[in-house]
């Protein structure tokens, strides 16, 4: 029987199944200890965008966490291609995941005794902030109560599901009628938000934080675009005061590209209209998604 995978699919143990049927054991350490890593690669108009870079970051994360699912890059790439091809999704959010798994020795608390495993899933393309909200004017809240987990505790350069800080921040932002949250570190510098990096623009110069952040592939793309367009960019600490005094603020994410923000807390940028540099960067970002050198086309099954 052919399954309807248009709402999402999962790859588990070599099989592609509807995402609603995908499960992991209740005692999997990925669930009970958040001992897990993942990465997300976008599919845009029938092709993975910058797949090799997302894949390399995923394998780097696994190596840092002593995770080994027994699959190499080529095998993971093949699994994701097979899953998305079966789903028929031409614009998709695609997650690759490696979990610590269950202890092979009952009762063991030694992570070396666990059987690591890989799985993946895809759903229709996810926007960090919906396009219609961006068109109306997207907003962000800088939390005054929740701070980013220190890098000395959880390395933000390894993608992880330690979202306790982000989730609390999102509740705070929503309670204050803002769309998303930006978290500071304990020195009062901007870090990142749930699923995105942060940029400020002042006097035509891009500024983005250098610490407490994921080294986002979309962030890298923005920096490369800025260089291509002759826009100066600097990577350094970004204080809350600098962010609030900026001419423009935008987010970068595989879930939306360049996302202009028109209000942060009580500060309104550009009279509430998307900034011209942000708009130019976003237009170029989507143009770059069509470039053959960045695309890994999917062979869809008819």
FIROMAR-795527 format. One record per residue (C-alpha): residue in one letter; x, y, z. Coordinates in steps of 0.2 Angstrom, whole numbers, padded with zeros to 4 digits. Example, Ala and Ser with C-alpha at 12.3 -4.5 7.8 and 13.67 -1.06 7.14 Angstrom:
<sites>
+------+-------+-------+-------+
! rest !  east ! north !    up !
+------+-------+-------+-------+
!    A !  0062 ! -0022 !  0039 !
!    S !  0068 ! -0005 !  0036 !
+------+-------+-------+-------+
</sites>
This chain:
<sites>
+------+-------+-------+-------+
! rest !  east ! north !    up !
+------+-------+-------+-------+
!    X !  0000 !  0000 !  0000 !
!    X !  0007 !  0017 ! -0005 !
!    X !  0007 !  0029 !  0010 !
!    X !  0002 !  0048 !  0009 !
!    X !  0019 !  0056 !  0013 !
!    X !  0014 !  0074 !  0008 !
!    X !  0012 !  0079 !  0027 !
!    X !  0030 !  0072 !  0031 !
!    X !  0040 !  0057 !  0030 !
!    X !  0053 !  0048 !  0041 !
!    X !  0068 !  0037 !  0037 !
!    X !  0070 !  0024 !  0051 !
!    X !  0080 !  0008 !  0050 !
!    X !  0081 !  0009 !  0031 !
!    X !  0062 !  0012 !  0028 !
!    X !  0053 !  0027 !  0023 !
!    X !  0036 !  0029 !  0033 !
!    X !  0024 !  0043 !  0037 !
!    X !  0030 !  0054 !  0050 !
!    X !  0015 !  0051 !  0061 !
!    X !  0021 !  0033 !  0062 !
!    X !  0039 !  0037 !  0067 !
!    X !  0044 !  0033 !  0085 !
!    X !  0059 !  0030 !  0097 !
!    X !  0060 !  0020 !  0113 !
!    X !  0054 !  0029 !  0129 !
!    X !  0071 !  0025 !  0137 !
!    X !  0082 !  0032 !  0122 !
!    X !  0095 !  0043 !  0130 !
!    X !  0091 !  0055 !  0116 !
!    X !  0074 !  0058 !  0124 !
!    X !  0078 !  0056 !  0143 !
!    X !  0095 !  0065 !  0143 !
!    X !  0094 !  0075 !  0127 !
!    X !  0110 !  0066 !  0122 !
!    X !  0107 !  0069 !  0104 !
!    X !  0112 !  0079 !  0089 !
!    X !  0104 !  0085 !  0073 !
!    X !  0105 !  0096 !  0058 !
!    X !  0093 !  0103 !  0046 !
!    X !  0095 !  0106 !  0027 !
!    X !  0082 !  0115 !  0017 !
!    X !  0075 !  0108 !  0001 !
!    X !  0071 !  0122 ! -0011 !
!    X !  0062 !  0120 ! -0027 !
!    X !  0067 !  0101 ! -0029 !
!    X !  0085 !  0102 ! -0023 !
!    X !  0095 !  0102 ! -0007 !
!    X !  0103 !  0119 ! -0004 !
!    X !  0122 !  0118 !  0002 !
!    X !  0119 !  0100 !  0007 !
!    X !  0138 !  0096 !  0009 !
!    X !  0140 !  0110 !  0022 !
!    X !  0125 !  0105 !  0032 !
!    X !  0131 !  0087 !  0031 !
!    X !  0149 !  0091 !  0036 !
!    X !  0142 !  0101 !  0051 !
!    X !  0131 !  0086 !  0056 !
!    X !  0146 !  0074 !  0056 !
!    X !  0157 !  0086 !  0065 !
!    X !  0143 !  0087 !  0079 !
!    X !  0143 !  0068 !  0080 !
!    X !  0161 !  0067 !  0082 !
!    X !  0162 !  0080 !  0096 !
!    X !  0148 !  0071 !  0105 !
!    X !  0156 !  0053 !  0103 !
!    X !  0141 !  0048 !  0092 !
!    X !  0143 !  0035 !  0079 !
!    X !  0128 !  0028 !  0070 !
!    X !  0138 !  0017 !  0059 !
!    X !  0134 !  0027 !  0043 !
!    X !  0146 !  0037 !  0032 !
!    X !  0142 !  0054 !  0024 !
!    X !  0137 !  0045 !  0007 !
!    X !  0125 !  0034 !  0016 !
!    X !  0117 !  0048 !  0026 !
!    X !  0115 !  0058 !  0010 !
!    X !  0108 !  0043 !  0001 !
!    X !  0095 !  0041 !  0015 !
!    X !  0089 !  0059 !  0014 !
!    X !  0088 !  0059 ! -0005 !
!    X !  0077 !  0043 ! -0004 !
!    X !  0066 !  0050 !  0010 !
!    X !  0063 !  0067 !  0001 !
!    X !  0060 !  0058 ! -0016 !
!    X !  0047 !  0047 ! -0008 !
!    X !  0038 !  0061 !  0000 !
!    X !  0037 !  0071 ! -0016 !
!    X !  0040 !  0087 ! -0006 !
!    X !  0049 !  0100 ! -0017 !
!    X !  0051 !  0113 ! -0003 !
!    X !  0055 !  0105 !  0013 !
!    X !  0063 !  0106 !  0031 !
!    X !  0074 !  0090 !  0032 !
!    X !  0081 !  0084 !  0048 !
!    X !  0095 !  0072 !  0051 !
!    X !  0097 !  0065 !  0068 !
!    X !  0109 !  0054 !  0078 !
!    X !  0104 !  0049 !  0096 !
!    X !  0114 !  0040 !  0109 !
!    X !  0100 !  0027 !  0110 !
!    X !  0097 !  0014 !  0123 !
!    X !  0110 !  0005 !  0134 !
!    X !  0114 ! -0012 !  0127 !
!    X !  0118 ! -0017 !  0145 !
!    X !  0102 ! -0016 !  0156 !
!    X !  0104 ! -0003 !  0169 !
!    X !  0120 !  0004 !  0163 !
!    X !  0123 !  0023 !  0165 !
!    X !  0139 !  0023 !  0155 !
!    X !  0135 !  0032 !  0138 !
!    X !  0148 !  0020 !  0130 !
!    X !  0136 !  0006 !  0132 !
!    X !  0122 !  0014 !  0121 !
!    X !  0119 !  0009 !  0104 !
!    X !  0119 !  0025 !  0093 !
!    X !  0107 !  0026 !  0079 !
!    X !  0102 !  0038 !  0065 !
!    X !  0085 !  0043 !  0059 !
!    X !  0078 !  0057 !  0048 !
!    X !  0062 !  0066 !  0044 !
!    X !  0055 !  0079 !  0033 !
!    X !  0040 !  0090 !  0032 !
!    X !  0034 !  0104 !  0021 !
!    X !  0046 !  0119 !  0022 !
!    X !  0046 !  0128 !  0039 !
!    X !  0047 !  0147 !  0040 !
!    X !  0055 !  0153 !  0057 !
!    X !  0043 !  0168 !  0055 !
!    X !  0029 !  0167 !  0042 !
!    X !  0031 !  0177 !  0027 !
!    X !  0014 !  0186 !  0029 !
!    X !  0020 !  0192 !  0047 !
!    X !  0037 !  0198 !  0039 !
!    X !  0027 !  0208 !  0026 !
!    X !  0017 !  0216 !  0040 !
!    X !  0033 !  0219 !  0051 !
!    X !  0041 !  0205 !  0061 !
!    X !  0046 !  0209 !  0079 !
!    X !  0058 !  0201 !  0092 !
!    X !  0059 !  0202 !  0111 !
!    X !  0076 !  0203 !  0120 !
!    X !  0073 !  0193 !  0136 !
!    X !  0077 !  0201 !  0152 !
!    X !  0074 !  0186 !  0163 !
!    X !  0081 !  0171 !  0152 !
!    X !  0099 !  0170 !  0146 !
!    X !  0107 !  0159 !  0134 !
!    X !  0115 !  0143 !  0141 !
!    X !  0134 !  0147 !  0143 !
!    X !  0145 !  0139 !  0129 !
!    X !  0155 !  0132 !  0143 !
!    X !  0140 !  0121 !  0148 !
!    X !  0133 !  0117 !  0131 !
!    X !  0143 !  0120 !  0115 !
!    X !  0131 !  0130 !  0104 !
!    X !  0141 !  0126 !  0089 !
!    X !  0135 !  0108 !  0091 !
!    X !  0117 !  0108 !  0086 !
!    X !  0107 !  0101 !  0100 !
!    X !  0089 !  0100 !  0108 !
!    X !  0094 !  0109 !  0124 !
!    X !  0080 !  0122 !  0121 !
!    X !  0075 !  0125 !  0139 !
!    X !  0082 !  0143 !  0138 !
!    X !  0074 !  0146 !  0120 !
!    X !  0057 !  0139 !  0125 !
!    X !  0056 !  0150 !  0141 !
!    X !  0061 !  0165 !  0131 !
!    X !  0048 !  0161 !  0117 !
!    X !  0034 !  0161 !  0131 !
!    X !  0040 !  0177 !  0137 !
!    X !  0040 !  0185 !  0120 !
!    X !  0023 !  0179 !  0116 !
!    X !  0016 !  0185 !  0132 !
!    X !  0023 !  0202 !  0127 !
!    X !  0015 !  0201 !  0110 !
!    X !  0032 !  0198 !  0100 !
!    X !  0034 !  0185 !  0087 !
!    X !  0051 !  0178 !  0093 !
!    X !  0065 !  0180 !  0106 !
!    X !  0083 !  0185 !  0105 !
!    X !  0094 !  0179 !  0120 !
!    X !  0108 !  0188 !  0128 !
!    X !  0124 !  0180 !  0137 !
!    X !  0128 !  0185 !  0155 !
!    X !  0139 !  0199 !  0149 !
!    X !  0124 !  0208 !  0140 !
!    X !  0129 !  0203 !  0123 !
!    X !  0117 !  0196 !  0109 !
!    X !  0119 !  0178 !  0105 !
!    X !  0105 !  0170 !  0095 !
!    X !  0087 !  0165 !  0095 !
!    X !  0077 !  0149 !  0092 !
!    X !  0083 !  0143 !  0075 !
!    X !  0092 !  0159 !  0069 !
!    X !  0107 !  0170 !  0070 !
!    X !  0106 !  0189 !  0072 !
!    X !  0113 !  0203 !  0062 !
!    X !  0113 !  0222 !  0065 !
!    X !  0117 !  0235 !  0052 !
!    X !  0124 !  0252 !  0057 !
!    X !  0130 !  0265 !  0044 !
!    X !  0130 !  0252 !  0031 !
!    X !  0141 !  0239 !  0040 !
!    X !  0134 !  0222 !  0045 !
!    X !  0138 !  0216 !  0063 !
!    X !  0135 !  0198 !  0069 !
!    X !  0140 !  0190 !  0086 !
!    X !  0156 !  0180 !  0087 !
!    X !  0152 !  0169 !  0102 !
!    X !  0138 !  0160 !  0110 !
!    X !  0131 !  0155 !  0094 !
!    X !  0129 !  0141 !  0081 !
!    X !  0140 !  0144 !  0066 !
!    X !  0125 !  0144 !  0054 !
!    X !  0126 !  0140 !  0036 !
!    X !  0113 !  0153 !  0032 !
!    X !  0124 !  0165 !  0042 !
!    X !  0139 !  0160 !  0032 !
!    X !  0129 !  0163 !  0016 !
!    X !  0124 !  0180 !  0021 !
!    X !  0142 !  0185 !  0025 !
!    X !  0147 !  0178 !  0008 !
!    X !  0133 !  0188 ! -0001 !
!    X !  0138 !  0204 !  0009 !
!    X !  0156 !  0201 !  0002 !
!    X !  0149 !  0198 ! -0016 !
!    X !  0139 !  0215 ! -0014 !
!    X !  0153 !  0225 ! -0007 !
!    X !  0145 !  0227 !  0010 !
!    X !  0157 !  0227 !  0024 !
!    X !  0154 !  0214 !  0038 !
!    X !  0162 !  0212 !  0055 !
!    X !  0160 !  0197 !  0067 !
!    X !  0163 !  0202 !  0085 !
!    X !  0153 !  0204 !  0101 !
!    X !  0137 !  0214 !  0099 !
!    X !  0130 !  0222 !  0114 !
!    X !  0111 !  0225 !  0117 !
!    X !  0114 !  0244 !  0116 !
!    X !  0122 !  0242 !  0099 !
!    X !  0108 !  0231 !  0093 !
!    X !  0095 !  0244 !  0099 !
!    X !  0104 !  0258 !  0091 !
!    X !  0106 !  0250 !  0074 !
!    X !  0099 !  0256 !  0058 !
!    X !  0092 !  0239 !  0053 !
!    X !  0091 !  0222 !  0062 !
!    X !  0088 !  0205 !  0053 !
!    X !  0089 !  0186 !  0057 !
!    X !  0096 !  0173 !  0046 !
!    X !  0090 !  0155 !  0045 !
!    X !  0088 !  0140 !  0034 !
!    X !  0069 !  0143 !  0038 !
!    X !  0067 !  0159 !  0028 !
!    X !  0084 !  0166 !  0023 !
!    X !  0086 !  0184 !  0028 !
!    X !  0072 !  0189 !  0039 !
!    X !  0070 !  0208 !  0042 !
!    X !  0065 !  0214 !  0060 !
!    X !  0056 !  0231 !  0062 !
!    X !  0054 !  0231 !  0081 !
!    X !  0065 !  0224 !  0095 !
!    X !  0057 !  0228 !  0112 !
!    X !  0052 !  0246 !  0111 !
!    X !  0064 !  0251 !  0097 !
!    X !  0056 !  0253 !  0080 !
!    X !  0068 !  0252 !  0065 !
!    X !  0065 !  0262 !  0049 !
!    X !  0048 !  0268 !  0054 !
!    X !  0042 !  0250 !  0055 !
!    X !  0047 !  0246 !  0037 !
!    X !  0059 !  0233 !  0031 !
!    X !  0076 !  0240 !  0029 !
!    X !  0084 !  0242 !  0011 !
!    X !  0100 !  0232 !  0015 !
!    X !  0090 !  0218 !  0023 !
!    X !  0078 !  0217 !  0008 !
!    X !  0093 !  0217 ! -0004 !
!    X !  0102 !  0203 !  0005 !
!    X !  0086 !  0193 !  0006 !
!    X !  0083 !  0195 ! -0013 !
!    X !  0101 !  0189 ! -0016 !
!    X !  0099 !  0175 ! -0004 !
!    X !  0085 !  0167 ! -0014 !
!    X !  0094 !  0170 ! -0030 !
!    X !  0108 !  0160 ! -0024 !
!    X !  0097 !  0146 ! -0020 !
!    X !  0095 !  0144 ! -0039 !
!    X !  0113 !  0143 ! -0042 !
!    X !  0118 !  0126 ! -0048 !
!    X !  0134 !  0125 ! -0038 !
!    X !  0124 !  0126 ! -0022 !
!    X !  0110 !  0114 ! -0027 !
!    X !  0109 !  0095 ! -0025 !
!    X !  0094 !  0090 ! -0036 !
!    X !  0082 !  0076 ! -0030 !
!    X !  0077 !  0063 ! -0042 !
!    X !  0058 !  0062 ! -0038 !
!    X !  0049 !  0046 ! -0040 !
!    X !  0034 !  0048 ! -0052 !
+------+-------+-------+-------+
</sites>
